[in-house]
């Protein structure tokens, strides 16, 4: 089944464990694990040094990832954008966590991910 044709529940069943790994790996500042589900394009724009700098910065200012709540899945012809409401342990307020999921060679991969 085409990714964009899946229900929200089906998309979340794919995206949630991927996002959990991304957040756990960034907490540990583990580049290999963090990028294991990345497309080649996504991997090419995030160096190990950049990930370390990004993680050290958010951990010192915002703390660690806390509660995450699904907001919506936006379907496109070749991808799905999943958006969550994200909280941190140190900084109050709501942030946006987003992940662009694509299907390549039968695998679901991350083409973009950001928390802002």
mmCIF file of the C-alpha atoms, coordinates in Angstrom:
data_MODEL
# 
_entry.id   MODEL 
# 
loop_
_atom_site.group_PDB 
_atom_site.id 
_atom_site.type_symbol 
_atom_site.label_atom_id 
_atom_site.label_alt_id 
_atom_site.label_comp_id 
_atom_site.label_asym_id 
_atom_site.label_entity_id 
_atom_site.label_seq_id 
_atom_site.pdbx_PDB_ins_code 
_atom_site.Cartn_x 
_atom_site.Cartn_y 
_atom_site.Cartn_z 
_atom_site.occupancy 
_atom_site.B_iso_or_equiv 
_atom_site.pdbx_formal_charge 
_atom_site.auth_seq_id 
_atom_site.auth_comp_id 
_atom_site.auth_asym_id 
_atom_site.auth_atom_id 
_atom_site.pdbx_PDB_model_num 
ATOM 1   C CA . UNK A 1 1   ? 0.000  0.000  0.000  1.00 0.00 ? 1   UNK A CA 1 
ATOM 2   C CA . UNK A 1 2   ? 1.222  3.475  -0.883 1.00 0.00 ? 2   UNK A CA 1 
ATOM 3   C CA . UNK A 1 3   ? 2.387  5.409  2.183  1.00 0.00 ? 3   UNK A CA 1 
ATOM 4   C CA . UNK A 1 4   ? 0.062  8.357  1.495  1.00 0.00 ? 4   UNK A CA 1 
ATOM 5   C CA . UNK A 1 5   ? -2.931 5.985  1.380  1.00 0.00 ? 5   UNK A CA 1 
ATOM 6   C CA . UNK A 1 6   ? -2.356 4.670  4.902  1.00 0.00 ? 6   UNK A CA 1 
ATOM 7   C CA . UNK A 1 7   ? -4.515 5.748  7.837  1.00 0.00 ? 7   UNK A CA 1 
ATOM 8   C CA . UNK A 1 8   ? -3.137 7.943  10.613 1.00 0.00 ? 8   UNK A CA 1 
ATOM 9   C CA . UNK A 1 9   ? -2.911 4.848  12.847 1.00 0.00 ? 9   UNK A CA 1 
ATOM 10  C CA . UNK A 1 10  ? -0.917 2.946  10.202 1.00 0.00 ? 10  UNK A CA 1 
ATOM 11  C CA . UNK A 1 11  ? 1.399  5.913  9.640  1.00 0.00 ? 11  UNK A CA 1 
ATOM 12  C CA . UNK A 1 12  ? 1.951  6.317  13.381 1.00 0.00 ? 12  UNK A CA 1 
ATOM 13  C CA . UNK A 1 13  ? 2.707  2.608  13.745 1.00 0.00 ? 13  UNK A CA 1 
ATOM 14  C CA . UNK A 1 14  ? 5.601  3.195  11.328 1.00 0.00 ? 14  UNK A CA 1 
ATOM 15  C CA . UNK A 1 15  ? 6.692  6.684  12.394 1.00 0.00 ? 15  UNK A CA 1 
ATOM 16  C CA . UNK A 1 16  ? 6.498  6.417  16.193 1.00 0.00 ? 16  UNK A CA 1 
ATOM 17  C CA . UNK A 1 17  ? 9.259  3.826  16.684 1.00 0.00 ? 17  UNK A CA 1 
ATOM 18  C CA . UNK A 1 18  ? 11.432 5.711  14.195 1.00 0.00 ? 18  UNK A CA 1 
ATOM 19  C CA . UNK A 1 19  ? 10.890 9.004  16.052 1.00 0.00 ? 19  UNK A CA 1 
ATOM 20  C CA . UNK A 1 20  ? 11.445 7.278  19.412 1.00 0.00 ? 20  UNK A CA 1 
ATOM 21  C CA . UNK A 1 21  ? 14.807 6.026  18.148 1.00 0.00 ? 21  UNK A CA 1 
ATOM 22  C CA . UNK A 1 22  ? 15.741 9.460  16.788 1.00 0.00 ? 22  UNK A CA 1 
ATOM 23  C CA . UNK A 1 23  ? 15.022 11.094 20.137 1.00 0.00 ? 23  UNK A CA 1 
ATOM 24  C CA . UNK A 1 24  ? 16.727 8.383  22.194 1.00 0.00 ? 24  UNK A CA 1 
ATOM 25  C CA . UNK A 1 25  ? 19.783 8.447  19.926 1.00 0.00 ? 25  UNK A CA 1 
ATOM 26  C CA . UNK A 1 26  ? 20.030 12.233 20.039 1.00 0.00 ? 26  UNK A CA 1 
ATOM 27  C CA . UNK A 1 27  ? 19.789 12.120 23.838 1.00 0.00 ? 27  UNK A CA 1 
ATOM 28  C CA . UNK A 1 28  ? 22.742 9.690  23.782 1.00 0.00 ? 28  UNK A CA 1 
ATOM 29  C CA . UNK A 1 29  ? 24.392 11.720 20.983 1.00 0.00 ? 29  UNK A CA 1 
ATOM 30  C CA . UNK A 1 30  ? 24.758 8.510  18.984 1.00 0.00 ? 30  UNK A CA 1 
ATOM 31  C CA . UNK A 1 31  ? 25.180 9.507  15.329 1.00 0.00 ? 31  UNK A CA 1 
ATOM 32  C CA . UNK A 1 32  ? 25.047 5.995  13.857 1.00 0.00 ? 32  UNK A CA 1 
ATOM 33  C CA . UNK A 1 33  ? 21.823 5.103  15.640 1.00 0.00 ? 33  UNK A CA 1 
ATOM 34  C CA . UNK A 1 34  ? 20.330 8.563  15.043 1.00 0.00 ? 34  UNK A CA 1 
ATOM 35  C CA . UNK A 1 35  ? 20.845 8.340  11.279 1.00 0.00 ? 35  UNK A CA 1 
ATOM 36  C CA . UNK A 1 36  ? 20.125 4.619  10.772 1.00 0.00 ? 36  UNK A CA 1 
ATOM 37  C CA . UNK A 1 37  ? 16.697 5.324  9.220  1.00 0.00 ? 37  UNK A CA 1 
ATOM 38  C CA . UNK A 1 38  ? 17.790 8.364  7.190  1.00 0.00 ? 38  UNK A CA 1 
ATOM 39  C CA . UNK A 1 39  ? 17.687 8.629  3.427  1.00 0.00 ? 39  UNK A CA 1 
ATOM 40  C CA . UNK A 1 40  ? 21.047 9.231  1.791  1.00 0.00 ? 40  UNK A CA 1 
ATOM 41  C CA . UNK A 1 41  ? 19.975 12.843 1.222  1.00 0.00 ? 41  UNK A CA 1 
ATOM 42  C CA . UNK A 1 42  ? 19.178 13.389 4.915  1.00 0.00 ? 42  UNK A CA 1 
ATOM 43  C CA . UNK A 1 43  ? 22.397 11.700 6.028  1.00 0.00 ? 43  UNK A CA 1 
ATOM 44  C CA . UNK A 1 44  ? 24.420 13.874 3.637  1.00 0.00 ? 44  UNK A CA 1 
ATOM 45  C CA . UNK A 1 45  ? 23.240 17.115 5.288  1.00 0.00 ? 45  UNK A CA 1 
ATOM 46  C CA . UNK A 1 46  ? 23.888 16.101 8.922  1.00 0.00 ? 46  UNK A CA 1 
ATOM 47  C CA . UNK A 1 47  ? 27.463 15.485 9.943  1.00 0.00 ? 47  UNK A CA 1 
ATOM 48  C CA . UNK A 1 48  ? 28.430 13.758 13.169 1.00 0.00 ? 48  UNK A CA 1 
ATOM 49  C CA . UNK A 1 49  ? 29.897 17.030 14.441 1.00 0.00 ? 49  UNK A CA 1 
ATOM 50  C CA . UNK A 1 50  ? 26.696 18.938 13.630 1.00 0.00 ? 50  UNK A CA 1 
ATOM 51  C CA . UNK A 1 51  ? 24.551 16.396 15.468 1.00 0.00 ? 51  UNK A CA 1 
ATOM 52  C CA . UNK A 1 52  ? 26.795 16.646 18.519 1.00 0.00 ? 52  UNK A CA 1 
ATOM 53  C CA . UNK A 1 53  ? 26.586 20.440 18.530 1.00 0.00 ? 53  UNK A CA 1 
ATOM 54  C CA . UNK A 1 54  ? 22.796 20.456 18.059 1.00 0.00 ? 54  UNK A CA 1 
ATOM 55  C CA . UNK A 1 55  ? 22.265 17.896 20.830 1.00 0.00 ? 55  UNK A CA 1 
ATOM 56  C CA . UNK A 1 56  ? 24.572 19.595 23.305 1.00 0.00 ? 56  UNK A CA 1 
ATOM 57  C CA . UNK A 1 57  ? 22.811 22.902 22.687 1.00 0.00 ? 57  UNK A CA 1 
ATOM 58  C CA . UNK A 1 58  ? 19.222 21.677 23.128 1.00 0.00 ? 58  UNK A CA 1 
ATOM 59  C CA . UNK A 1 59  ? 20.151 19.537 26.137 1.00 0.00 ? 59  UNK A CA 1 
ATOM 60  C CA . UNK A 1 60  ? 21.766 22.483 27.919 1.00 0.00 ? 60  UNK A CA 1 
ATOM 61  C CA . UNK A 1 61  ? 18.964 24.947 27.123 1.00 0.00 ? 61  UNK A CA 1 
ATOM 62  C CA . UNK A 1 62  ? 15.784 22.849 26.897 1.00 0.00 ? 62  UNK A CA 1 
ATOM 63  C CA . UNK A 1 63  ? 16.690 19.632 28.670 1.00 0.00 ? 63  UNK A CA 1 
ATOM 64  C CA . UNK A 1 64  ? 15.578 16.307 27.284 1.00 0.00 ? 64  UNK A CA 1 
ATOM 65  C CA . UNK A 1 65  ? 12.589 15.218 25.259 1.00 0.00 ? 65  UNK A CA 1 
ATOM 66  C CA . UNK A 1 66  ? 9.482  14.649 27.349 1.00 0.00 ? 66  UNK A CA 1 
ATOM 67  C CA . UNK A 1 67  ? 5.842  14.150 26.372 1.00 0.00 ? 67  UNK A CA 1 
ATOM 68  C CA . UNK A 1 68  ? 5.050  14.008 22.646 1.00 0.00 ? 68  UNK A CA 1 
ATOM 69  C CA . UNK A 1 69  ? 1.498  14.181 21.312 1.00 0.00 ? 69  UNK A CA 1 
ATOM 70  C CA . UNK A 1 70  ? 0.410  13.474 17.720 1.00 0.00 ? 70  UNK A CA 1 
ATOM 71  C CA . UNK A 1 71  ? -1.120 16.467 15.941 1.00 0.00 ? 71  UNK A CA 1 
ATOM 72  C CA . UNK A 1 72  ? -1.513 15.506 12.272 1.00 0.00 ? 72  UNK A CA 1 
ATOM 73  C CA . UNK A 1 73  ? -0.196 13.613 9.278  1.00 0.00 ? 73  UNK A CA 1 
ATOM 74  C CA . UNK A 1 74  ? 0.052  15.546 6.027  1.00 0.00 ? 74  UNK A CA 1 
ATOM 75  C CA . UNK A 1 75  ? 0.001  13.320 2.969  1.00 0.00 ? 75  UNK A CA 1 
ATOM 76  C CA . UNK A 1 76  ? 1.904  14.189 -0.178 1.00 0.00 ? 76  UNK A CA 1 
ATOM 77  C CA . UNK A 1 77  ? 2.361  12.139 -3.355 1.00 0.00 ? 77  UNK A CA 1 
ATOM 78  C CA . UNK A 1 78  ? 5.833  10.888 -2.332 1.00 0.00 ? 78  UNK A CA 1 
ATOM 79  C CA . UNK A 1 79  ? 5.954  11.440 1.433  1.00 0.00 ? 79  UNK A CA 1 
ATOM 80  C CA . UNK A 1 80  ? 4.061  11.983 4.642  1.00 0.00 ? 80  UNK A CA 1 
ATOM 81  C CA . UNK A 1 81  ? 4.828  14.772 7.095  1.00 0.00 ? 81  UNK A CA 1 
ATOM 82  C CA . UNK A 1 82  ? 4.018  13.828 10.675 1.00 0.00 ? 82  UNK A CA 1 
ATOM 83  C CA . UNK A 1 83  ? 3.701  16.576 13.289 1.00 0.00 ? 83  UNK A CA 1 
ATOM 84  C CA . UNK A 1 84  ? 3.665  16.196 17.060 1.00 0.00 ? 84  UNK A CA 1 
ATOM 85  C CA . UNK A 1 85  ? 3.352  18.640 19.968 1.00 0.00 ? 85  UNK A CA 1 
ATOM 86  C CA . UNK A 1 86  ? 6.616  18.199 21.877 1.00 0.00 ? 86  UNK A CA 1 
ATOM 87  C CA . UNK A 1 87  ? 7.647  19.085 25.421 1.00 0.00 ? 87  UNK A CA 1 
ATOM 88  C CA . UNK A 1 88  ? 11.075 19.241 27.065 1.00 0.00 ? 88  UNK A CA 1 
ATOM 89  C CA . UNK A 1 89  ? 12.169 18.597 30.641 1.00 0.00 ? 89  UNK A CA 1 
ATOM 90  C CA . UNK A 1 90  ? 13.736 22.033 31.374 1.00 0.00 ? 90  UNK A CA 1 
ATOM 91  C CA . UNK A 1 91  ? 11.933 24.558 29.229 1.00 0.00 ? 91  UNK A CA 1 
ATOM 92  C CA . UNK A 1 92  ? 8.184  25.059 29.565 1.00 0.00 ? 92  UNK A CA 1 
ATOM 93  C CA . UNK A 1 93  ? 5.920  25.463 26.585 1.00 0.00 ? 93  UNK A CA 1 
ATOM 94  C CA . UNK A 1 94  ? 5.069  23.534 23.473 1.00 0.00 ? 94  UNK A CA 1 
ATOM 95  C CA . UNK A 1 95  ? 7.402  22.825 20.598 1.00 0.00 ? 95  UNK A CA 1 
ATOM 96  C CA . UNK A 1 96  ? 6.845  21.212 17.206 1.00 0.00 ? 96  UNK A CA 1 
ATOM 97  C CA . UNK A 1 97  ? 8.406  17.875 16.303 1.00 0.00 ? 97  UNK A CA 1 
ATOM 98  C CA . UNK A 1 98  ? 8.157  16.988 12.624 1.00 0.00 ? 98  UNK A CA 1 
ATOM 99  C CA . UNK A 1 99  ? 9.322  14.068 10.536 1.00 0.00 ? 99  UNK A CA 1 
ATOM 100 C CA . UNK A 1 100 ? 9.126  13.562 6.776  1.00 0.00 ? 100 UNK A CA 1 
ATOM 101 C CA . UNK A 1 101 ? 8.685  9.873  6.025  1.00 0.00 ? 101 UNK A CA 1 
ATOM 102 C CA . UNK A 1 102 ? 9.317  8.382  2.581  1.00 0.00 ? 102 UNK A CA 1 
ATOM 103 C CA . UNK A 1 103 ? 9.290  4.886  1.173  1.00 0.00 ? 103 UNK A CA 1 
ATOM 104 C CA . UNK A 1 104 ? 12.365 3.791  -0.796 1.00 0.00 ? 104 UNK A CA 1 
ATOM 105 C CA . UNK A 1 105 ? 13.063 0.252  -1.968 1.00 0.00 ? 105 UNK A CA 1 
ATOM 106 C CA . UNK A 1 106 ? 10.396 -1.114 0.360  1.00 0.00 ? 106 UNK A CA 1 
ATOM 107 C CA . UNK A 1 107 ? 11.794 0.637  3.448  1.00 0.00 ? 107 UNK A CA 1 
ATOM 108 C CA . UNK A 1 108 ? 10.385 3.583  5.385  1.00 0.00 ? 108 UNK A CA 1 
ATOM 109 C CA . UNK A 1 109 ? 13.036 6.266  5.794  1.00 0.00 ? 109 UNK A CA 1 
ATOM 110 C CA . UNK A 1 110 ? 13.390 9.742  7.280  1.00 0.00 ? 110 UNK A CA 1 
ATOM 111 C CA . UNK A 1 111 ? 14.058 12.466 4.731  1.00 0.00 ? 111 UNK A CA 1 
ATOM 112 C CA . UNK A 1 112 ? 13.822 15.322 7.234  1.00 0.00 ? 112 UNK A CA 1 
ATOM 113 C CA . UNK A 1 113 ? 13.337 15.670 10.973 1.00 0.00 ? 113 UNK A CA 1 
ATOM 114 C CA . UNK A 1 114 ? 13.340 18.705 13.235 1.00 0.00 ? 114 UNK A CA 1 
ATOM 115 C CA . UNK A 1 115 ? 12.158 19.918 16.616 1.00 0.00 ? 115 UNK A CA 1 
ATOM 116 C CA . UNK A 1 116 ? 11.557 23.645 16.915 1.00 0.00 ? 116 UNK A CA 1 
# 
